[in-house]
């Protein structure tokens, strides 16, 4: 388990570095600090309350996995999980 955790941490760090390099290679006026490294979404902007709610509690988005509020990978849309198990309507 410890080995897997170290591997996951290193992979995440590698993806984060790749995301920063992706943005730095772009002209300054085209840097959005959001995008994808292969199939992994990233968002390196400062998190906002609105974006937190859009990703973690969004009844209008049917996806369970949404792009991370900050970082590389996915977050969980808790509303959709609770809806599918019948806790919320």
Secondary structure, DSSP 8 states (H G I E B T S, - for coil): -HHHHHHHHHHHHHHHHHHHHHHHHS-GGG--SEEEETTEEEE-S---HHHHHHHHS-TT---SEEE-SSEESEEE-HHHHHHHTTS--
